[in-house]
């Protein structure tokens, strides 16, 4: 009986092997046919799109593309990687800031050590301090044992603090001490511990504006703003989209075992004509959908991207963002002007009515005046304005 059972198993294995060979032959035949098609037919095989590689930074840094902005970013990464100083990565959501941080770590002297990422938007404020700094047993309900935090876990390596602009004021205060002194205390513990960590932070926010608005500590900002890297948005490197599309589609085809031959011209035109407010992350999502909506021959077409693709937003996102900022500045200026008129020019009373401190109002007025004059240097304060402001003890 066991002999028949073994024979059945061998037959099934043989059938599976035949199926795999048949699929391999079909894929090879389709690829050969696709490679022989002329480019005038409006089709680009994945091999043709990546015939010269995925760009000068792809193999070393993992950055796909050949645009001037990406080349400059790659050169900047290689220049800063050898340093032990803090790096602040700035860029819009979805541009690949963590990929840049990993490239910095991989080229640094700390590459044998760990790379530990943390996203401030992915965990509640009540748990962030324990996550970063660790905690002692019994320090709070549920702390049944000592716990090592991410700073200690990243010892002699790199700690990547993503979306640091979302950190709460209490966490900002503790971060400043660890970064400056190189030592920390676990939650509920009185003993200080030394850590040797390179901090790489990232944010999509304008931290300078966050400091002016009182939402981010100025001293922490100055400590983070040592070496900076600006990651360009996808709309500023549209010439990289064919290479990016070939790279991601190849990966998706291998992962999902989808026989993708390539991308048609109409699909590439739609991809390069999109504004990409979600940047690389949005592109990956669009291509993943497209890989499961191929035409009968196995090509990504315009229809594969979906009927609604390209119509979700305006063609130029930057103009709308600039218009929104301009309207916001104008509204703030009008509110401040109205409050000053209502209180006879007394800045202390006007600030109180707006829910601001007098210093906060003065900073906002100076920032608005700087933006209106469109000069990089802020205007100097008029010494007489303090007297008009009522800077004496009766004005507070």
C-alpha positions in Angstrom: 0.0 0.0 0.0 2.8 2.4 0.9 4.4 1.6 -2.5 1.3 2.9 -4.3 1.2 6.0 -2.1 4.9 6.8 -2.9 4.1 6.3 -6.6 1.3 8.8 -6.4 3.5 11.4 -4.7 6.1 11.0 -7.4 3.5 11.5 -10.1 2.3 14.7 -8.5 5.8 16.0 -8.2 6.4 15.2 -11.9 3.3 17.0 -12.9 4.3 20.1 -10.9 7.8 20.0 -12.5 6.2 19.8 -16.0 3.9 22.8 -15.1 6.9 24.8 -14.0 8.9 24.0 -17.2 5.8 24.9 -19.3 5.4 28.3 -17.6 9.2 29.0 -17.9 9.0 28.2 -21.7 6.0 30.4 -22.1 7.6 33.3 -20.3 10.8 32.9 -22.3 8.9 32.7 -25.6 6.9 35.8 -24.7 10.0 37.7 -23.7 11.7 36.8 -26.9 8.7 37.9 -29.0 8.4 41.1 -27.0 12.1 41.9 -27.5 11.7 41.5 -31.3 8.9 44.0 -31.5 9.9 47.4 -32.9 9.8 50.4 -30.6 7.5 52.1 -33.1 4.8 49.8 -31.9 4.7 51.9 -28.8 5.8 49.2 -26.4 8.8 49.1 -24.1 10.0 45.9 -22.6 11.4 46.0 -19.1 14.8 44.9 -20.4 14.8 47.8 -22.9 13.8 50.4 -20.3 16.7 49.2 -18.1 19.2 48.4 -20.8 21.7 50.9 -19.4 21.0 50.0 -15.7 18.9 51.8 -13.2 21.1 54.8 -12.8 24.5 55.7 -11.2 23.3 55.6 -7.7 21.2 52.4 -7.9 23.8 49.8 -7.1 25.6 51.6 -4.3 22.8 53.6 -2.7 19.6 52.0 -4.0 18.4 55.2 -5.6 16.8 54.6 -9.0 17.1 57.3 -11.7 19.5 59.5 -13.7 18.0 63.0 -13.1 20.3 65.8 -12.0 18.5 66.2 -8.7 19.0 62.5 -7.9 22.6 62.7 -8.9 23.2 65.6 -6.6 21.5 63.7 -3.8 23.7 60.7 -4.3 26.8 62.9 -4.3 25.6 64.6 -1.1 24.9 61.2 0.6 28.4 60.0 -0.2 30.0 63.2 1.1 28.1 63.1 4.5 28.2 59.3 5.1 31.7 59.3 6.6 30.8 62.0 9.2 29.5 61.1 12.7 27.4 64.3 12.8 23.6 64.4 12.9 21.9 64.5 9.5 18.4 66.0 9.0 16.7 64.7 5.9 13.9 67.0 4.5 11.4 66.0 1.9 7.7 65.5 1.2 5.9 62.4 2.4 6.6 59.4 0.2 9.9 60.6 -1.3 12.0 57.8 0.2 13.6 59.5 3.2 14.2 56.2 5.0 15.9 54.8 1.9 18.3 57.8 2.1 18.9 57.2 5.8 19.8 53.5 5.1 22.2 54.6 2.4 23.9 56.9 4.8 24.3 54.1 7.3 25.5 51.6 4.7 28.3 53.9 3.6 29.3 55.1 7.1 31.9 53.7 9.5 29.0 52.5 11.6 27.7 50.1 8.9 28.7 47.0 10.9 26.3 48.2 13.7 22.6 48.2 13.7 20.2 50.5 11.8 17.2 51.1 14.0 14.2 53.1 12.5 11.5 54.8 14.5 8.5 56.7 13.2 6.9 59.3 15.6 3.6 59.1 13.8 3.3 55.3 14.3 3.1 55.2 18.1 1.1 57.1 20.8 2.9 59.8 22.9 2.4 57.8 26.1 4.6 55.0 24.7 7.2 57.0 22.8 9.5 57.6 25.8 9.5 54.0 26.8 10.1 53.0 23.2 13.0 55.3 22.7 14.7 55.3 26.1 13.5 52.0 27.7 12.0 51.6 31.1 12.7 50.0 34.4 10.7 47.2 36.0 7.7 48.6 37.9 8.0 52.1 36.4 4.4 51.9 35.3 1.5 49.5 35.0 2.5 46.6 32.8 6.3 47.2 33.1 7.0 43.6 34.4 10.7 43.7 33.4 13.5 46.0 32.4 13.3 47.0 28.7 16.0 48.3 26.5 15.0 51.3 24.4 15.8 52.1 20.8 18.7 54.3 21.6 20.5 51.5 23.5 19.5 49.0 20.7 21.2 51.3 18.2 24.5 51.5 20.2 27.4 52.0 17.8 25.0 52.1 14.9 22.4 54.6 13.5 19.1 55.6 14.9 16.7 56.9 12.3 14.0 59.2 13.8 11.4 59.6 11.1 8.8 62.5 11.2 10.6 64.1 14.1 8.4 67.1 13.7 5.6 65.1 15.2 7.5 64.5 18.5 5.7 65.9 21.6 7.3 68.6 23.7 8.3 66.2 26.5 10.0 63.9 24.1 11.8 66.8 22.4 13.2 67.8 25.8 14.6 64.3 26.5 15.9 63.9 22.9 17.9 67.1 23.3 19.6 65.8 26.4 20.5 62.4 24.8 21.8 64.0 21.6 23.9 66.6 23.5 25.2 64.5 26.4 25.2 61.1 24.8 23.5 59.6 27.9 20.0 58.7 28.8 17.8 57.5 31.7 15.3 54.8 31.3 11.7 55.6 32.4 11.5 55.0 36.1 15.3 54.6 36.5 17.7 57.0 38.2 20.9 55.6 36.6 22.3 57.3 33.6 23.6 55.2 30.7 26.1 56.1 28.0 25.1 55.5 24.4 27.1 55.9 21.2 24.6 56.5 18.4 24.5 58.5 15.2 21.1 60.2 14.9 19.6 60.7 11.4 16.3 62.5 11.6 13.7 63.2 8.9 10.6 65.3 8.5 8.2 66.5 5.9 7.5 69.7 7.9 9.3 73.1 7.8 10.9 72.9 11.2 11.9 76.6 11.0 8.2 77.5 10.8 7.4 75.0 13.5 9.9 76.8 15.8 8.3 80.2 15.0 4.9 78.8 15.8 6.1 77.5 19.1 5.4 73.8 18.2 9.1 72.7 18.1 11.9 73.5 20.4 14.4 76.0 19.0 17.4 74.4 20.8 16.6 71.0 19.5 16.1 72.4 16.0 19.6 74.0 16.1 21.0 70.7 17.3 19.4 68.8 14.5 20.1 71.3 11.8 23.8 70.5 11.4 24.0 68.5 8.1 21.0 68.5 5.8 19.8 66.5 2.9 16.9 67.6 0.7 15.1 64.7 -1.1 13.5 66.0 -4.3 9.8 65.2 -4.9 8.9 63.0 -7.9 7.3 65.9 -9.9 10.8 67.4 -10.1 12.4 64.2 -11.5 9.7 63.1 -14.0 12.5 61.9 -16.4 13.2 59.1 -13.8 9.7 57.6 -14.1 10.5 55.1 -16.9 13.4 53.7 -14.9 11.4 53.7 -11.7 8.5 52.0 -13.4 10.7 49.3 -14.9 12.4 48.7 -11.5 9.1 48.4 -9.5 7.3 46.4 -12.2 10.2 43.9 -12.3 10.1 43.5 -8.5 6.4 43.1 -8.5 6.5 40.6 -11.3 9.0 38.4 -9.4 7.1 38.8 -6.1 3.6 38.0 -7.4 4.8 35.7 -10.3 3.0 37.9 -12.9 4.4 37.5 -16.5 4.8 41.2 -17.3 6.4 41.9 -20.7 6.7 45.6 -20.4 4.9 49.0 -20.5 3.1 50.5 -23.4 3.8 54.1 -24.5 0.3 55.3 -23.5 0.9 54.1 -19.9 4.4 55.8 -19.7 2.8 59.0 -21.0 0.2 58.9 -18.3 2.8 58.2 -15.6 5.1 61.0 -16.7 2.2 63.5 -17.0 0.9 62.9 -13.5 1.6 65.4 -10.7 2.4 62.7 -8.0 1.4 64.4 -4.8 2.1 61.1 -3.0 5.5 60.8 -4.7 7.3 57.4 -4.9 4.8 55.7 -2.6 1.9 56.7 -4.9 3.8 55.5 -7.9 4.4 52.1 -6.3 0.7 51.8 -5.5 -0.3 52.7 -9.1 2.1 50.1 -10.6 1.0 47.4 -8.2 -2.6 47.9 -9.3 -1.5 47.9 -13.0 0.4 44.6 -12.6 -2.9 42.9 -11.8 -4.8 44.5 -14.8 -2.5 43.7 -17.7 -3.8 43.3 -21.3 -4.1 39.9 -22.8 -0.5 39.9 -24.0 0.9 40.9 -20.6 1.6 44.6 -21.1 0.9 47.5 -18.7 -1.4 49.8 -20.6 -3.1 53.1 -19.9 -6.2 51.1 -19.0 -4.2 49.1 -16.5 -3.6 52.2 -14.4 -7.4 52.7 -13.9 -9.9 55.0 -15.4 -9.6 57.5 -12.5 -5.8 57.7 -12.7 -4.6 61.2 -13.4 -7.9 62.9 -12.6 -7.7 63.0 -8.8 -5.9 66.3 -8.6 -4.8 69.4 -10.5 -1.9 69.0 -12.9 0.4 71.3 -10.9 0.4 70.8 -7.2 3.1 73.3 -6.4 1.0 76.2 -7.7 -1.9 75.3 -5.5 0.4 74.9 -2.5 1.9 78.3 -3.1 -1.6 79.8 -3.5 -2.7 78.2 -0.2 0.3 79.6 1.6 -0.3 83.0 0.1 -3.9 83.0 1.2 -2.9 81.8 4.7 -0.4 84.6 5.1 -2.9 87.2 3.9 -5.5 85.9 6.4 -3.0 86.0 9.2 -1.9 89.5 8.3 -5.5 90.7 8.2 -6.3 89.2 11.6 -3.2 90.9 13.1 -4.0 94.2 11.5 -7.6 94.1 12.8 -6.4 93.3 16.3 -3.9 96.1 16.4 -6.5 98.6 15.2 -9.0 97.4 17.8 -6.4 97.9 20.6 -5.0 101.2 19.4 -1.7 99.7 18.2 -0.9 98.1 21.6 0.8 94.9 20.7 0.5 93.3 24.2 -3.3 93.7 24.2 -3.6 92.6 20.5 -1.5 89.5 21.2 -3.6 88.6 24.1 -6.8 88.9 22.0 -5.2 86.6 19.4 -4.2 84.0 22.0 -0.5 84.8 21.5 2.3 86.1 23.6 3.7 89.5 22.7 6.9 87.9 21.6 5.0 85.4 19.5 3.0 88.2 17.8 6.3 90.1 17.1 7.9 87.0 15.5 4.8 86.4 13.4 4.7 90.0 12.2 8.4 89.9 11.4 8.0 86.6 9.5 5.0 88.0 7.5 7.0 91.1 6.7 10.0 89.1 5.5 7.8 86.9 3.2 6.1 90.0 1.7 9.4 91.7 0.9 10.7 88.3 -0.5 14.2 88.8 0.9 16.2 86.2 2.7 17.2 88.4 5.6 14.6 89.4 8.2 14.1 93.1 8.7 15.8 94.7 11.8 13.5 95.7 14.6 13.0 99.4 15.0 14.3 100.4 18.4 11.4 103.0 18.7 8.9 100.3 18.2 9.6 98.9 21.7 8.6 102.2 23.2 5.4 102.3 21.1 4.8 98.7 22.0 4.6 99.7 25.6 7.7 97.6 26.7 7.4 98.9 30.3 6.1 97.0 33.3 2.5 98.2 32.6 2.3 96.6 29.2 2.4 92.9 30.3 
